[in-house]
Amino acid sequence: MNKSLYTIAENSLIATKTYQMVLEGDGVVDGEFVDIGIPGYFLRRPLSVCDWEEGRLTLVYKVVGEGTKVLSEMPVGSELEVLTGLGRGFDPAACREQALLVGGGLGVPPLLLLAKRLKAQGKRVTAVLGFNKADEIILADEFRAVCDEVLISTVDGSVGVKGFVTDAIAAGRPAFDYFYTCGPMVMMKVVCQALDGPGEASLEERMGCGAGFCYGCSIQTKNGPRRVCKDGPVFKKEELIW
Amino acid sequence: MVKDLSVDLCGIRLKNPVVPASGTFGFGLELAGDMDLNVLGGISLKGTTREARYGNPTPRIAECEGGMINSVGLQNPGIDVLVNEKVPALRKVYDGCVVANISGFSLDEYKECCAKADACDGIDIIEVNVSCPNVHNGGMAFGTSAASAAEVTAAVKAVCRKPVFLKLSPNVTDIVSIARACEDAGADGLTLVNTFLGMRIDIARRKPVIANKMGGFSGRAVFPIALRMVYQVAHACRIPVMGCGGVASARDVVEMMMAGATAVQVGAENIRNPFACPEIAAELPILMDELGINTLQEIIGTV
């Protein structure tokens, strides 16, 4: 874990209430998520890492409350204090040859970095991305640039398969030996139950410290209590109790 | 001039007064890879009970103006794991004052856990939590009346040779009478204060934010109330006080000490800044220089 200052290089609206923020700063960002201090707010906001290249950290977040609203109004050039190196992420090595990525809404961003890592290991990657409607779709072009196949579902049917990610999977029947999922808990529950074969899910929980010492985000697993922020947020499918 | 930050707490020399508060620093081990723990005067370990506890359902955390609410509910691996695994492992990387924080649901549980902590070589001070707002039929129930706080104190003192501190709740009408009752029953020191019972409601969902409905409010916003209680108790009792509540800077540490605290615990600030304690310890000598203080011990209770 490191605490350092990052400068906002980009903070732009990319979909309904959804912003892409690029932060520039020193140091390696190697965790699954970062914890951002927002001026005037007590607790930091944990955001998953969408992409990181030498010195440039990309995050995608949705305005859901006062804190993220303030974040969305911060101008380019302002500084943020960020904790990095947090969380145990997806394991690209768990997939042998063919990976299935299943993302829903704001669960989509962290799968982009995973897709790049899987491709770097020479694996075939199919991404299934689910949204409520067309104006909430994010990162579709970025995924198409990286993945072998991208399937989109929208609840209202405005783009891609009408329905949920599971409907898109049933329609496209992508081959995979390992799946990775991130999205609303109810979506991940259905995905874990519907898909045969092994996989892992990135959970969401209201966090305190973000670094494993306050025990504010504990969940019960088949292996006993685990901290979402430190032991996760990514857990193997077989560990999870839904 | 070289600054002397050390303080004497019941005959134990702390290299400085900065102590992470129980529940906000795990068992110390969780942060051993991120900082040099040895810059801390002491560490108060996560509250421990006789049996392992999972604690309360989530959400356990709620954001507030100037602080936060927590309702972790004493998640811990139990006293045997504390004394046999956690403390020996911490001792390999930490040479300061180790404070074991003990909670219970009965007098027998307090006695059994404190006796085990007393017998554990790596533990210096036993802090008895009679003020946890997040568990039913225990914790705070013992700390909200002078008679029951004294009863716990006497029972624990009968089985301990190490210094025993009672950690008191601010959710009472007269904290001084409870502090005096603990002192009269033999307490060696007092830690005050624990969190303030609070609540938030999610107005969109029309439900409490915290799964357990209420929780303990702490953070910068409570500092003036905690300071007032430390001042009142330190002036009414002869035993030393560890001041706790909203401390977020070296200035707050000095203020708590002037009010009467011998050591100062940092709680919620660790949750928003995991490096708060080492940063405060590093700031202290600079602030002492600014204020013309050479020996920190000398400012205790000077106001």
Interface residues (C-beta under 8 A of the other chain):
Chain A: M1 K3 G37 Y41 F42 L43 R44 G67 L83 E205 R206 M207 G208 C209 A211 G212 F213 C214 Y215 G216 C217 S218 I219 Q220 P225 K230
Chain B: G23 T24 F25 G26 E30 L31 D34 K46 Y54 G55 T58 P59 R60 I61 A62 E63 C64 E65 G66 G67 M68 N70 V72 Q75 G219 R220 A268 N270 I271 R272 N273 P274 F275
